[in-house]
Amino acid sequence: MQAIQKVRHRQADIDGLEVFFREAGQAGQPTVLLLHGFPSSSHTFREVMPTLADVAHVIAPDLPGFGMSSSPTIDEYDYTFENLSRAIEHLLDHLGVERFFVYLHDFGAPVGYHLATRAPDRIRGLIVQSGNAHEDGLGAQWDDAKAYWADPTDHQRAKLPDWLTFAGTRDQYLAGLPEGVRMLQPPESWHLDWERMRRPGNIEAQFALFTDYANHVARFDELADYHSAHQPPALVLWGRHDPFFDVDEVLAYHRALDRMDAHLYDGGHFLLETHAAECADLMRTFVLDNA
């Protein structure tokens, strides 16, 4: 009989920031680092952690500026994905974690890839869920963003969709979904996200990270070199209705990696909101096969 694994809720002082994280499983097991995306938090992983913790030591932090972690203003903290990755790296060091699997979702992908390219030997494998590392996944919906990154003027910014609102936060979960899948989405998730985004200065912090995403895209050739040289085993999970990252990205991972298993679901950008049980079982098997 599988033991019931309880999730622990902890905080750590990392580089002067209070970093909140969820932890489950035992330290002697292979570690899985779960990195959430915009605009969410470790709350994303609430349903997969107990299953995964049966075979792994699971750590799910709230990135600085998200969830229950500190949210300094842009005058107090330089919101770049490299800086976020340093905070997570120092959290892992604080917890005594040397090697780990890393889950890459949305904004968590540039954070995780900074960790992977700085210290490739620490990475046991990649679990990718709507985490982009190739141009293939950036369809026409990214044209306005690319135009702004190339020319960050007020004129170009005015062409961007107004997504840093309650409605925009909700759309991260619901956009592009057929009605049958929309009904599976628990609304408390986007309400929690928006509550944390309403902290003073957080909207500006989120826009700073959106701007820095251009530097992640500029690293795609470097990430291709990382994939080619190190060939980490990968599990790719995708919602076919994701309006932000095209499903062509899955095939790009397939071409890049020799050991890659992909699963496509009738879900959206936040796949774990609707398919947590299916994904947790796959993640558990992936860890057992590659530990």
Secondary structure, DSSP 8 states (H G I E B T S, - for coil): -------EEEEEEETTEEEEEEEES-TTS-EEEEE--TT--GGGGTTTHHHHTTTSEEEEE--TTSTTS----TTTS---HHHHHHHHHHHHHHTT--SEEEEE-TTHHHHHHHHHHH-GGGEEEEEEES---SGGG--GGGHHHHHHHHS-SHHHHTTS---SSHHHHHHHHHTT--HHHHTTS-THHHHHHHHHHTSTTHHHHHHHHHHHHHHHHHTHHHHHHHHHHH---EEEEEETT-SSS-THHHHHHHHH-SSEEEEEES--SSTHHHHHHHHHHHHHHHHHHH-
